[in-house]
Amino acid sequence: MKLLRELDFSDLSVYGLCCVEGHTFILPYGLTLTWFNLSGKKLKQKSTGGHSFYVSTSNMKDHVYGDGVNSVSRIVRDTTMFTYTNAQLSNPRGLGTDFEGNIYIAGSSSNNIHHITNDEKVIRIIPIGTFGLQSPWTIRFAPNSDMFVVTCSSSEKVVLCKID
């Protein structure tokens, strides 16, 4: 590994980020998504409804982010495709996309994972307590797989899961 440069994001708290369109990064925090290029130049910002700590992408042209205490939005280029809101979702954190393009949302305070299609249809809501976790924080899929890991913020526990 070779360090190329340190990017100065000292004016932002960085919890999560994702790469989009090749050489651009989105950094979410609180009420804002901020796009930066590889040299650290701010390209644009978008206001959100809040609780934007993580952002995810499936094809580098779209992104999904927390957009409020119980909602998540999906954007393709600059068009909002949907805002998923559910009373059973509280404090969306980790976001993952499986090999079929379905979206998984870790509800940190609701202790569940919302499994939805990329056009907002609910497939299922998975109670995370089933796996011995509370406060799911991160969800990441293995490439081209239905296996994923989930971390939680209330312990050091990490689980490997598979969608049936």
DSSP file with accessible surface (Angstrom, degrees, kcal/mol):
  #  RESIDUE AA STRUCTURE BP1 BP2  ACC     N-H-->O    O-->H-N    N-H-->O    O-->H-N    TCO  KAPPA ALPHA  PHI   PSI    X-CA   Y-CA   Z-CA
    1    1 A M              0   0  246      0, 0.0     2,-0.4     0, 0.0     0, 0.0   0.000 360.0 360.0 360.0 140.8    0.0    0.0    0.0
    2    2 A K        -     0   0  170      0, 0.0     2,-0.5     0, 0.0     0, 0.0  -0.991 360.0-129.7-128.8 126.3    1.2    3.5   -0.9
    3    3 A L        -     0   0  144     -2,-0.4     3,-0.1     1,-0.2     0, 0.0  -0.647  24.0-179.5 -74.2 122.6   -0.1    6.7    0.6
    4    4 A L        -     0   0  139     -2,-0.5     2,-0.3     1,-0.4    -1,-0.2   0.859  59.7 -37.2 -89.9 -45.5   -0.9    9.1   -2.2
    5    5 A R        -     0   0  136      2,-0.0     2,-0.5     0, 0.0    -1,-0.4  -0.957  51.1-111.5-170.1 160.0   -2.1   12.1   -0.2
    6    6 A E        -     0   0  175     -2,-0.3     2,-0.4    -3,-0.1    -3,-0.0  -0.899  31.2-141.7-100.6 129.7   -4.0   13.0    2.9
    7    7 A L        -     0   0   51     -2,-0.5     2,-1.0     2,-0.0    33,-0.1  -0.799  12.8-131.3 -94.0 134.4   -7.4   14.7    2.2
    8    8 A D        +     0   0  117     -2,-0.4     3,-0.1     1,-0.1    -2,-0.0  -0.739  45.0 148.9 -92.7 101.2   -8.3   17.6    4.5
    9    9 A F    >   +     0   0   33     -2,-1.0     3,-2.4     1,-0.1    -1,-0.1  -0.178  22.8 134.9-115.1  35.6  -11.9   17.1    5.7
   10   10 A S  T 3   +     0   0  100      1,-0.3    -1,-0.1     3,-0.1    -2,-0.0   0.741  67.5  58.7 -62.5 -21.0  -11.2   18.8    9.0
   11   11 A D  T 3  S+     0   0  110     -3,-0.1     2,-0.3     2,-0.0    -1,-0.3   0.478 105.9  59.7 -86.4   0.4  -14.4   20.9    8.8
   12   12 A L  S <  S-     0   0   36     -3,-2.4     2,-0.6     2,-0.0    -3,-0.1  -0.950  77.5-130.6-126.1 148.1  -16.5   17.6    8.5
   13   13 A S        -     0   0   55     -2,-0.3     2,-0.7    14,-0.0    -3,-0.1  -0.866  29.3-150.0 -90.1 125.1  -17.0   14.6   10.8
   14   14 A V        +     0   0   67     -2,-0.6     3,-0.1     1,-0.2    15,-0.1  -0.873  36.6 150.1-105.5 111.3  -16.5   11.6    8.5
   15   15 A Y  S    S-     0   0  111     -2,-0.7     2,-0.3    13,-0.7    -1,-0.2   0.739  72.9  -4.2-100.1 -43.3  -18.4    8.5    9.5
   16   16 A G        +     0   0    9     12,-0.5    -1,-0.4    37,-0.3     2,-0.3  -0.960  60.3 178.8-146.8 162.5  -18.9    6.9    6.1
   17   17 A L        -     0   0   81     -2,-0.3     2,-0.3    38,-0.2    10,-0.2  -0.975   8.1-158.7-157.2 163.1  -18.1    7.7    2.5
   18   18 A C  E     -A   26   0A  15      8,-1.5     8,-2.7    -2,-0.3     2,-0.4  -0.991  21.2-119.3-147.2 155.2  -18.5    6.1   -0.9
   19   19 A C  E     +A   25   0A  42     -2,-0.3     2,-0.3     6,-0.2     6,-0.2  -0.781  33.3 179.2 -92.7 134.1  -17.0    6.5   -4.3
   20   20 A V  E  >  +A   24   0A   4      4,-3.3     4,-1.5    -2,-0.4    41,-0.2  -0.969  59.8   6.8-133.1 150.4  -19.2    7.5   -7.2
   21   21 A E  T  4 S-     0   0  100     39,-2.4     2,-1.7    -2,-0.3    -1,-0.1   0.835 117.6 -73.9  49.9  38.5  -18.5    8.1  -10.9
   22   22 A G  T  4 S+     0   0   28      1,-0.2    -1,-0.2     2,-0.1    38,-0.0  -0.444 124.6  26.1  87.9 -70.3  -14.9    7.0  -10.6
   23   23 A H  T  4 S+     0   0  129     -2,-1.7    15,-0.8    -3,-0.1     2,-0.4   0.019  97.9  94.4-125.0  28.2  -13.0    9.7   -8.8
   24   24 A T  E  <  -AB  20  37A  22     -4,-1.5    -4,-3.3    13,-0.2     2,-0.4  -0.953  53.1-157.3-122.4 141.1  -15.6   11.4   -6.7
   25   25 A F  E     -AB  19  36A  47     11,-3.0    11,-2.7    -2,-0.4     2,-0.5  -0.925   6.5-148.2-117.4 143.2  -16.4   10.7   -3.1
   26   26 A I  E     -AB  18  35A   0     -8,-2.7    -8,-1.5    -2,-0.4     9,-0.2  -0.951  11.6-167.4-107.8 127.0  -19.6   11.5   -1.2
   27   27 A L  E     - B   0  34A   4      7,-2.9     7,-2.2    -2,-0.5     2,-0.3  -0.965   7.9-159.4-112.8 116.7  -19.2   12.2    2.6
   28   28 A P  E     + B   0  33A   0      0, 0.0   -13,-0.7     0, 0.0   -12,-0.5  -0.733  19.1 160.3 -93.9 145.0  -22.4   12.2    4.5
   29   29 A Y  E >   - B   0  32A  92      3,-2.5     3,-2.1    -2,-0.3     2,-0.4  -0.775  58.0 -52.6-162.6 124.7  -22.8   14.0    7.9
   30   30 A G  T 3  S-     0   0   19      1,-0.3    22,-1.7    -2,-0.2    20,-0.2  -0.278 125.3  -3.8  57.0-104.7  -25.9   15.1    9.8
   31   31 A L  T 3  S+     0   0  109     -2,-0.4    17,-2.4    19,-0.2     2,-0.4   0.176 123.1  69.1-105.9  14.4  -28.0   17.2    7.4
   32   32 A T  E <   -BC  29  47A  39     -3,-2.1    -3,-2.5    15,-0.3     2,-0.4  -0.993  52.1-159.5-143.2 142.3  -25.6   17.2    4.4
   33   33 A L  E     -BC  28  46A   0     13,-2.6    13,-2.4    -2,-0.4     2,-0.4  -0.970  24.3-165.6-109.4 133.6  -24.1   15.1    1.7
   34   34 A T  E     -BC  27  45A   2     -7,-2.2    -7,-2.9    -2,-0.4     2,-0.4  -0.985   9.1-148.5-126.1 129.2  -20.8   16.6    0.3
   35   35 A W  E     +BC  26  44A  12      9,-2.9     8,-3.4    -2,-0.4     9,-1.0  -0.808  20.3 178.0 -96.4 133.2  -19.1   15.6   -2.9
   36   36 A F  E     -BC  25  42A   7    -11,-2.7   -11,-3.0    -2,-0.4     6,-0.2  -0.962  20.5-135.1-130.1 151.0  -15.3   15.8   -3.2
   37   37 A N  E >   -B   24   0A  38      4,-1.9     3,-2.0    -2,-0.3   -13,-0.2  -0.402  42.9 -88.2 -94.3-179.7  -12.8   15.0   -5.9
   38   38 A L  T 3  S+     0   0   63    -15,-0.8   -14,-0.1     1,-0.3    -1,-0.1   0.736 126.4  56.8 -63.9 -22.3   -9.6   13.1   -5.3
   39   39 A S  T 3  S-     0   0   81      2,-0.1    -1,-0.3   -32,-0.1   -33,-0.1   0.446 120.6-106.1 -89.8   4.4   -7.7   16.3   -4.6
   40   40 A G    <   +     0   0   21     -3,-2.0     2,-0.3     1,-0.3    -2,-0.1   0.534  68.8 149.1  88.8   6.4  -10.0   17.2   -1.8
   41   41 A K        -     0   0  137      1,-0.1    -4,-1.9     2,-0.0     2,-0.4  -0.589  50.3-121.9 -77.5 130.9  -11.9   19.9   -3.7
   42   42 A K  E     +C   36   0A  91     -2,-0.3    -6,-0.3    -6,-0.2     3,-0.1  -0.578  31.7 178.4 -72.8 125.7  -15.6   20.3   -2.7
   43   43 A L  E     -     0   0A  80     -8,-3.4     2,-0.3    -2,-0.4    -7,-0.2   0.831  56.5 -29.2 -97.8 -43.4  -17.7   19.9   -5.8
   44   44 A K  E     -C   35   0A  81     -9,-1.0    -9,-2.9     2,-0.0    -1,-0.4  -0.980  49.7-140.2-165.2 168.1  -21.3   20.2   -4.4
   45   45 A Q  E     -C   34   0A 104     -2,-0.3     2,-0.4   -11,-0.2   -11,-0.2  -0.959   6.4-161.7-136.2 154.5  -23.5   19.7   -1.4
   46   46 A K  E     -C   33   0A  68    -13,-2.4   -13,-2.6    -2,-0.3     2,-0.2  -0.997  19.2-131.1-136.5 130.5  -27.0   18.5   -0.9
   47   47 A S  E     -C   32   0A  99     -2,-0.4   -15,-0.3   -15,-0.2     2,-0.2  -0.552  27.2-168.6 -76.9 145.3  -29.2   19.0    2.2
   48   48 A T        -     0   0   16    -17,-2.4    19,-0.1    -2,-0.2     3,-0.1  -0.752  38.0-103.5-124.3 176.4  -30.9   16.0    3.7
   49   49 A G  S    S-     0   0   51      1,-0.3    20,-0.3    -2,-0.2    18,-0.2   0.408  75.2 -98.8 -81.2   2.3  -33.6   15.5    6.3
   50   50 A G  S    S+     0   0    4     16,-0.3    18,-1.7   -20,-0.2    -1,-0.3  -0.405  96.0  84.1 107.3 175.0  -30.9   14.4    8.8
   51   51 A H        +     0   0   58     16,-0.2     2,-1.1     1,-0.2     3,-0.3   0.833  53.5 151.9  56.7  36.0  -29.4   11.2   10.1
   52   52 A S        +     0   0    0    -22,-1.7   -20,-0.2     1,-0.2    -1,-0.2  -0.742  10.9 132.7 -97.7  86.6  -27.1   11.0    7.1
   53   53 A F        +     0   0   33     -2,-1.1     2,-0.3    39,-0.4   -37,-0.3   0.683  66.8  31.6-105.8 -28.6  -24.1    9.1    8.5
   54   54 A Y        -     0   0   25     -3,-0.3    12,-0.9    39,-0.2     2,-0.3  -0.959  59.8-167.5-131.9 152.0  -23.5    6.5    5.8
   55   55 A V  E     -D   65   0B   4     -2,-0.3     2,-0.3    10,-0.2    10,-0.2  -0.981   7.7-167.2-136.9 145.9  -24.0    6.5    2.1
   56   56 A S  E     -D   64   0B  15      8,-2.3     8,-2.4    -2,-0.3     2,-0.3  -0.952   4.2-165.3-134.0 153.7  -24.0    3.5   -0.3
   57   57 A T        -     0   0   33     -2,-0.3     6,-0.2     6,-0.2    40,-0.2  -0.977  12.1-171.1-136.8 150.5  -23.8    3.0   -4.0
   58   58 A S  S    S+     0   0   62     -2,-0.3    -1,-0.1     4,-0.2     5,-0.1   0.679  90.7  11.6-109.6 -29.3  -24.4    0.0   -6.2
   59   59 A N  S    S-     0   0   93      3,-0.3     4,-0.1     0, 0.0   -39,-0.1   0.207  99.0-107.7-137.4  17.5  -23.2    1.2   -9.6
   60   60 A M  S    S+     0   0   80      2,-0.3   -39,-2.4   -41,-0.2     3,-0.1   0.471 110.9  72.5  67.4   4.6  -21.3    4.4   -9.0
   61   61 A K  S    S+     0   0   84    -41,-0.2    16,-2.5   -40,-0.1     2,-0.3   0.497  95.9  46.4-118.3 -13.4  -24.2    6.5  -10.5
   62   62 A D  E     - E   0  76B   3     14,-0.2     2,-0.3    16,-0.1    -2,-0.3  -0.844  63.9-167.9-123.3 163.0  -26.7    6.1   -7.8
   63   63 A H  E     - E   0  75B   6     12,-2.4    12,-3.0    -2,-0.3     2,-0.4  -0.993  11.3-152.1-151.2 153.7  -26.6    6.5   -4.0
   64   64 A V  E     +DE  56  74B   3     -8,-2.4    -8,-2.3    -2,-0.3     2,-0.3  -0.982  24.5 167.0-125.1 136.0  -28.7    5.7   -1.0
   65   65 A Y  E     -DE  55  73B   1      8,-2.0     8,-2.5    -2,-0.4     2,-0.2  -0.988  43.8 -90.0-149.2 155.2  -28.4    7.7    2.3
   66   66 A G  E     + E   0  72B   3    -12,-0.9   -16,-0.3    -2,-0.3     6,-0.3  -0.508  39.2 179.7 -64.4 130.2  -30.2    8.3    5.6
   67   67 A D        -     0   0   30      4,-2.6     2,-0.2     1,-0.3   -16,-0.2  -0.201  58.7 -18.2-130.7  38.5  -32.6   11.1    5.0
   68   68 A G  S >  S-     0   0    7    -18,-1.7     3,-0.9     3,-0.3    -1,-0.3  -0.773  89.7 -63.9 144.0 174.9  -34.3   11.5    8.4
   69   69 A V  T 3  S+     0   0   72    -20,-0.3    22,-2.9     1,-0.2    -1,-0.1   0.789 133.3  14.3 -65.1 -25.0  -34.9    9.7   11.6
   70   70 A N  T 3  S+     0   0   53     20,-0.2    16,-1.9    21,-0.1     2,-0.3   0.000 115.1  78.5-140.0  34.8  -36.9    7.0    9.9
   71   71 A S  E <   - F   0  85B  10     -3,-0.9    -4,-2.6    14,-0.2     2,-0.3  -0.982  46.8-165.2-146.3 156.9  -36.3    7.4    6.2
   72   72 A V  E     -EF  66  84B   0     12,-2.3    12,-3.2    -2,-0.3     2,-0.3  -0.991  14.5-150.2-137.5 140.2  -33.7    6.7    3.5
   73   73 A S  E     -EF  65  83B   0     -8,-2.5    -8,-2.0    -2,-0.3     2,-0.5  -0.885   3.0-150.1-115.7 149.1  -33.5    8.2    0.0
   74   74 A R  E     -EF  64  82B  31      8,-2.4     7,-2.8    -2,-0.3     8,-1.2  -0.975  16.4-171.7-116.4 127.1  -32.2    6.8   -3.3
   75   75 A I  E     -EF  63  80B   4    -12,-3.0   -12,-2.4    -2,-0.5     2,-0.5  -0.950  12.3-162.8-118.5 135.0  -30.8    9.2   -5.9
   76   76 A V  E >  S-EF  62  79B  34      3,-2.7     3,-2.6    -2,-0.4     2,-0.3  -0.989  75.2 -41.8-118.1 119.0  -29.8    8.4   -9.4
   77   77 A R  T 3  S-     0   0  139    -16,-2.5   -14,-0.1    -2,-0.5    -2,-0.0  -0.472 126.2 -30.3  55.0-115.0  -27.5   11.2  -10.8
   78   78 A D  T 3  S+     0   0  125     -2,-0.3     2,-0.5    -3,-0.1    -1,-0.3   0.237 117.5 101.9-112.0  15.9  -29.4   14.2   -9.4
   79   79 A T  E <   -F   76   0B  90     -3,-2.6    -3,-2.7     2,-0.0     2,-0.6  -0.875  69.0-133.3-106.1 126.0  -32.9   12.7   -9.4
   80   80 A T  E     -F   75   0B  67     -2,-0.5    -5,-0.2    -5,-0.2     3,-0.1  -0.662  20.5-175.2 -74.6 117.2  -34.6   11.4   -6.3
   81   81 A M  E     -     0   0B  99     -7,-2.8     2,-0.3    -2,-0.6    -1,-0.2   0.847  63.1 -28.5 -81.5 -39.1  -36.0    8.0   -7.2
   82   82 A F  E     -F   74   0B  15     -8,-1.2    -8,-2.4     2,-0.0     2,-0.5  -0.971  42.9-136.8-167.0 161.1  -37.7    7.5   -3.8
   83   83 A T  E     -F   73   0B  55     -2,-0.3     2,-0.5   -10,-0.2   -10,-0.3  -0.971  25.7-151.2-124.0 111.9  -37.7    8.2   -0.1
   84   84 A Y  E     +F   72   0B   6    -12,-3.2   -12,-2.3    -2,-0.5     2,-0.4  -0.747  18.7 178.9 -86.0 122.6  -38.4    5.1    1.9
   85   85 A T  E     +F   71   0B  79     -2,-0.5     2,-0.3   -14,-0.2   -14,-0.2  -0.992   4.5 169.2-125.9 136.7  -40.1    5.9    5.2
   86   86 A N    >   -     0   0   30    -16,-1.9     3,-2.0    -2,-0.4    -2,-0.0  -0.977  36.8-140.8-150.6 132.4  -41.2    3.4    7.7
   87   87 A A  T 3  S+     0   0   98     -2,-0.3    -1,-0.1     1,-0.3   -16,-0.1   0.736 106.6  60.1 -63.2 -21.5  -42.4    3.7   11.4
   88   88 A Q  T 3  S+     0   0  117    -18,-0.1     2,-0.5    -3,-0.0    -1,-0.3   0.337  91.5  83.0 -89.2   7.8  -40.4    0.5   12.1
   89   89 A L    <   +     0   0    1     -3,-2.0     2,-0.4   -19,-0.2    -3,-0.2  -0.958  55.2 173.7-113.0 123.8  -37.1    2.2   11.0
   90   90 A S        -     0   0   40     -2,-0.5    19,-1.8     1,-0.2    20,-1.2  -0.986  62.3  -6.6-135.5 125.7  -35.3    4.4   13.5
   91   91 A N  S    S-     0   0   29    -22,-2.9    17,-2.1    -2,-0.4    -1,-0.2   0.987  75.7-144.2  59.3  69.2  -31.9    6.0   13.0
   92   92 A P  E     +G  107   0C   2      0, 0.0   -39,-0.4     0, 0.0    15,-0.2  -0.393  35.6 152.7 -61.5 132.9  -30.8    4.4    9.7
   93   93 A R  E     +     0   0C  25     13,-2.7   -39,-0.2     1,-0.4   -27,-0.2   0.352  46.8  42.2-124.7 -97.9  -27.1    3.8    9.7
   94   94 A G  E     -     0   0C   0     43,-1.0    12,-3.1    42,-0.2    -1,-0.4  -0.246  62.1-167.1 -62.8 141.6  -25.4    1.1    7.6
   95   95 A L  E     +G  105   0C   1     44,-0.2     2,-0.3    10,-0.2    10,-0.2  -0.995   8.3 176.5-130.8 134.4  -26.6    0.6    4.1
   96   96 A G  E     -G  104   0C   4      8,-2.4     8,-2.9    -2,-0.4     2,-0.4  -0.956  18.1-150.9-137.5 157.7  -25.8   -2.3    1.8
   97   97 A T  E     -G  103   0C  29     -2,-0.3     6,-0.2     6,-0.2    44,-0.2  -0.998  16.2-145.5-129.7 129.2  -26.8   -3.5   -1.7
   98   98 A D    >   -     0   0   13      4,-2.0     3,-1.9    -2,-0.4    48,-0.1  -0.231  38.6 -88.3 -85.3-178.5  -26.9   -7.1   -2.7
   99   99 A F  T 3  S+     0   0  106     46,-0.9    47,-0.1     1,-0.3    -1,-0.1   0.655 127.3  53.4 -67.6 -15.1  -26.0   -8.7   -6.0
  100  100 A E  T 3  S-     0   0  133     45,-0.1    -1,-0.3     2,-0.1    46,-0.0   0.409 120.4-105.4 -96.9  -0.9  -29.5   -8.2   -7.3
  101  101 A G  S <  S+     0   0   15     -3,-1.9    -2,-0.1     1,-0.3     2,-0.1   0.495  70.2 146.9  90.7   3.0  -29.6   -4.5   -6.4
  102  102 A N        -     0   0   19     15,-0.1    -4,-2.0    16,-0.1     2,-0.4  -0.431  43.3-128.8 -70.2 151.7  -31.8   -4.8   -3.3
  103  103 A I  E     -GH  97 116C   4     13,-2.9    13,-3.0    -6,-0.2     2,-0.4  -0.832  16.3-162.2-109.2 139.0  -31.1   -2.4   -0.5
  104  104 A Y  E     -GH  96 115C   1     -8,-2.9    -8,-2.4    -2,-0.4     2,-0.5  -0.981   5.7-165.3-122.1 130.0  -30.6   -3.2    3.1
  105  105 A I  E     -GH  95 114C   0      9,-2.2     9,-2.5    -2,-0.4     2,-0.7  -0.969  13.4-143.3-121.7 121.1  -30.9   -0.6    5.8
  106  106 A A  E     - H   0 113C   0    -12,-3.1   -13,-2.7    -2,-0.5     2,-1.0  -0.752  11.4-154.1 -84.5 112.6  -29.6   -1.1    9.4
  107  107 A G  E  >> -GH  92 112C   0      5,-3.1     5,-1.2    -2,-0.7     4,-1.1  -0.785   8.9-169.1 -87.6 100.9  -32.0    0.6   11.8
  108  108 A S  T  45S+     0   0    9    -17,-2.1    27,-0.3    -2,-1.0   -17,-0.2   0.912  84.0  29.6 -62.2 -47.0  -29.7    1.4   14.7
  109  109 A S  T  45S+     0   0   63    -19,-1.8    -1,-0.2   -18,-0.2   -18,-0.2   0.743 120.0  53.5 -86.8 -23.2  -32.4    2.3   17.2
  110  110 A S  T  45S-     0   0   30    -20,-1.2    -2,-0.2     2,-0.1    -1,-0.2   0.540 100.1-135.5 -87.5  -6.6  -35.2    0.1   15.8
  111  111 A N  T  <5 +     0   0   57     -4,-1.1    17,-1.8   -21,-0.3    18,-0.6   0.905  65.3  98.9  54.9  48.4  -32.9   -3.0   16.0
  112  112 A N  E   < -HI 107 127C  13     -5,-1.2    -5,-3.1    15,-0.3     2,-0.5  -0.948  67.3-125.2-152.1 170.6  -33.7   -4.3   12.6
  113  113 A I  E     -HI 106 126C   0     13,-2.2    13,-3.2    -2,-0.3     2,-0.6  -0.997  20.8-146.8-122.5 125.7  -32.7   -4.5    9.0
  114  114 A H  E     -HI 105 125C   0     -9,-2.5    -9,-2.2    -2,-0.5     2,-0.6  -0.838   9.3-161.5 -94.0 123.5  -35.1   -3.3    6.3
  115  115 A H  E     +HI 104 124C   4      9,-2.8     8,-2.9    -2,-0.6     9,-1.7  -0.932  24.0 162.1-108.2 110.3  -34.7   -5.3    3.1
  116  116 A I  E     -HI 103 122C   0    -13,-3.0   -13,-2.9    -2,-0.6     6,-0.2  -0.881  38.4-108.7-128.4 160.0  -36.3   -3.4    0.2
  117  117 A T    >   -     0   0   27      4,-2.5     3,-1.8    -2,-0.3   -15,-0.1  -0.353  41.2-101.8 -77.8 168.4  -36.1   -3.4   -3.6
  118  118 A N  T 3  S+     0   0   67      1,-0.3    -1,-0.1     2,-0.1   -16,-0.1   0.474 124.7  54.7 -75.8   4.2  -34.3   -0.7   -5.5
  119  119 A D  T 3  S-     0   0   82      2,-0.1    -1,-0.3   -38,-0.0   -17,-0.0   0.029 125.2 -98.7-121.2  25.4  -37.7    0.8   -6.3
  120  120 A E  S <  S+     0   0   76     -3,-1.8     2,-0.4     1,-0.2    -2,-0.1   0.414  72.0 143.1  85.2   4.1  -38.8    0.9   -2.6
  121  121 A K        -     0   0  129      1,-0.1    -4,-2.5   -37,-0.0     2,-0.4  -0.619  52.0-122.1 -78.6 132.5  -40.9   -2.2   -2.2
  122  122 A V  E     +I  116   0C  73     -2,-0.4    -6,-0.2    -6,-0.2     3,-0.1  -0.579  31.1 176.1 -75.0 125.9  -40.5   -3.8    1.2
  123  123 A I  E     -     0   0C  72     -8,-2.9     2,-0.3     1,-0.4    -7,-0.2   0.845  65.4 -37.5 -91.6 -48.2  -39.3   -7.4    1.0
  124  124 A R  E     -I  115   0C  93     -9,-1.7    -9,-2.8     2,-0.0     2,-0.5  -0.973  43.3-127.6-168.3 160.7  -39.0   -8.0    4.7
  125  125 A I  E     -I  114   0C  45     -2,-0.3   -11,-0.2   -11,-0.2    -3,-0.0  -0.991  28.7-153.3-117.6 119.4  -38.0   -6.4    8.0
  126  126 A I  E     -I  113   0C  24    -13,-3.2   -13,-2.2    -2,-0.5     2,-0.5  -0.842  11.0-135.5-100.1 117.7  -35.5   -8.6    9.8
  127  127 A P  E >   -I  112   0C  76      0, 0.0     3,-1.3     0, 0.0   -15,-0.3  -0.598  12.5-153.4 -71.6 120.1  -35.3   -8.3   13.6
  128  128 A I  G > >S+     0   0    0    -17,-1.8     3,-2.0    -2,-0.5     5,-1.4   0.731  85.4  77.0 -72.7 -19.1  -31.6   -8.1   14.4
  129  129 A G  G > 5S+     0   0   51    -18,-0.6     3,-2.1     1,-0.3    -1,-0.3   0.792  79.0  74.4 -60.2 -23.8  -32.0   -9.6   17.9
  130  130 A T  G < 5S+     0   0  103     -3,-1.3    -1,-0.3     1,-0.3    -2,-0.2   0.794  99.3  44.6 -57.5 -27.7  -32.4  -12.9   16.1
  131  131 A F  G < 5S-     0   0   78     -3,-2.0    -1,-0.3    -4,-0.2    -2,-0.2   0.243 123.9-103.5-101.3   9.2  -28.7  -12.8   15.5
  132  132 A G  T < 5S+     0   0   49     -3,-2.1     2,-0.3     1,-0.3    -3,-0.2   0.755  81.4 126.1  76.2  24.2  -27.9  -11.7   19.1
  133  133 A L      < -     0   0    4     -5,-1.4     2,-0.3   -22,-0.1    -1,-0.3  -0.802  40.0-167.8-113.5 156.9  -27.2   -8.1   18.1
  134  134 A Q  S    S+     0   0  124     -2,-0.3    20,-0.8     1,-0.2    21,-0.2  -0.975  70.8  15.5-134.3 150.3  -28.5   -4.7   19.2
  135  135 A S  S    S-     0   0   29    -27,-0.3    18,-2.6    -2,-0.3    19,-0.3   0.961  77.9-146.0  54.3  64.6  -28.0   -1.4   17.4
  136  136 A P  E     +J  152   0D   0      0, 0.0    16,-0.3     0, 0.0   -42,-0.2  -0.338  26.0 171.0 -60.7 137.7  -26.9   -2.6   14.0
  137  137 A W  E     +     0   0D  56     14,-3.1   -43,-1.0     1,-0.4     2,-0.4   0.733  54.2  26.4-118.4 -46.1  -24.4   -0.1   12.6
  138  138 A T  E     -J  151   0D  30     13,-0.8    13,-2.1   -44,-0.1     2,-0.4  -0.967  51.9-175.7-127.9 142.7  -22.8   -1.4    9.4
  139  139 A I  E     +J  150   0D   0     -2,-0.4     2,-0.4    11,-0.2   -44,-0.2  -0.987  10.4 173.9-137.0 125.6  -23.9   -3.8    6.8
  140  140 A R  E     -J  149   0D 101      9,-1.9     9,-2.5    -2,-0.4     2,-0.3  -0.996  18.0-145.0-136.9 132.6  -21.6   -4.9    3.9
  141  141 A F  E     -J  148   0D  34     -2,-0.4     7,-0.2     7,-0.2     3,-0.1  -0.692  21.9-117.0 -93.9 144.4  -22.1   -7.5    1.2
  142  142 A A    >   -     0   0   41      5,-2.4     3,-1.2    -2,-0.3     5,-0.2  -0.533  54.1 -85.2 -68.7 144.0  -19.5   -9.7   -0.3
  143  143 A P  T 3  S-     0   0  117      0, 0.0    -1,-0.1     0, 0.0     3,-0.1  -0.264 108.1  -2.9 -56.8 135.9  -19.2   -8.9   -4.0
  144  144 A N  T 3  S+     0   0  153      1,-0.2     2,-0.3    -3,-0.1   -46,-0.1   0.847 115.4 109.0  51.6  42.4  -21.7  -10.8   -6.2
  145  145 A S  S <  S-     0   0   22     -3,-1.2   -46,-0.9     2,-0.1    -1,-0.2  -0.924  73.2-135.7-142.2 163.8  -23.0  -12.7   -3.2
  146  146 A D  S    S+     0   0   45     -2,-0.3    17,-2.0   -48,-0.1     2,-0.4   0.187  79.5 100.6-103.6  14.4  -25.9  -13.0   -0.8
  147  147 A M  E     + K   0 162D  76     15,-0.2    -5,-2.4    -5,-0.2     2,-0.3  -0.800  47.5 166.9 -99.5 142.6  -23.6  -13.1    2.2
  148  148 A F  E     -JK 141 161D   6     13,-2.5    13,-3.4    -2,-0.4     2,-0.3  -0.969  28.7-128.4-148.7 161.1  -23.0  -10.0    4.3
  149  149 A V  E     -JK 140 160D  53     -9,-2.5    -9,-1.9    -2,-0.3     2,-0.4  -0.868  16.9-162.1-111.3 148.6  -21.6   -8.9    7.6
  150  150 A V  E     -JK 139 159D   0      9,-2.2     9,-2.3    -2,-0.3     2,-0.3  -0.999   3.8-168.2-128.5 133.0  -23.4   -6.8   10.2
  151  151 A T  E     -JK 138 158D  37    -13,-2.1   -14,-3.1    -2,-0.4   -13,-0.8  -0.779  10.2-145.4-110.3 163.5  -21.7   -4.9   13.0
  152  152 A C  E     -J  136   0D   9      5,-1.0     3,-0.4     3,-0.3   -17,-0.2  -0.950  12.8-141.5-130.7 153.3  -23.3   -3.3   16.0
  153  153 A S  S    S+     0   0   64    -18,-2.6   -18,-0.1    -2,-0.3    -1,-0.1   0.644  96.9  60.6 -85.5 -14.6  -22.6   -0.1   17.9
  154  154 A S  S    S+     0   0   66    -20,-0.8     2,-0.3   -19,-0.3    -1,-0.2   0.525 116.5   9.7 -94.5  -4.8  -23.4   -1.5   21.4
  155  155 A S  S    S-     0   0   57     -3,-0.4    -3,-0.3   -21,-0.2    -1,-0.0  -0.939  77.7-103.3-155.7 178.4  -20.8   -4.3   21.3
  156  156 A E  S    S+     0   0  192     -2,-0.3     2,-0.2    -5,-0.1    -3,-0.1   0.270  74.2 131.0 -91.9  12.9  -17.8   -5.6   19.4
  157  157 A K        -     0   0   94    -25,-0.1    -5,-1.0    -6,-0.0     2,-0.4  -0.432  32.7-178.2 -74.3 136.8  -19.9   -8.3   17.9
  158  158 A V  E     -K  151   0D  86     -7,-0.2     2,-0.4    -2,-0.2    -7,-0.2  -0.998   6.7-164.7-131.9 133.8  -19.8   -8.9   14.1
  159  159 A V  E     -K  150   0D  25     -9,-2.3    -9,-2.2    -2,-0.4     2,-0.5  -0.933  15.1-141.3-122.4 148.0  -22.0  -11.6   12.4
  160  160 A L  E     +K  149   0D 121     -2,-0.4     2,-0.3   -11,-0.2   -11,-0.2  -0.926  31.1 179.1-103.1 127.5  -21.8  -13.1    8.9
  161  161 A C  E     -K  148   0D  12    -13,-3.4   -13,-2.5    -2,-0.5     2,-0.4  -0.833  19.7-152.3-127.1 165.6  -25.3  -13.7    7.5
  162  162 A K  E     -K  147   0D 129     -2,-0.3     2,-0.4   -15,-0.2   -15,-0.2  -0.999  21.5-124.1-140.0 136.1  -26.8  -15.1    4.3
  163  163 A I              0   0   24    -17,-2.0   -17,-0.1    -2,-0.4    -2,-0.0  -0.641 360.0 360.0 -80.7 131.1  -30.1  -14.2    2.7
  164  164 A D              0   0  171     -2,-0.4    -1,-0.0     0, 0.0     0, 0.0  -0.659 360.0 360.0 -87.7 360.0  -32.4  -17.2    2.1
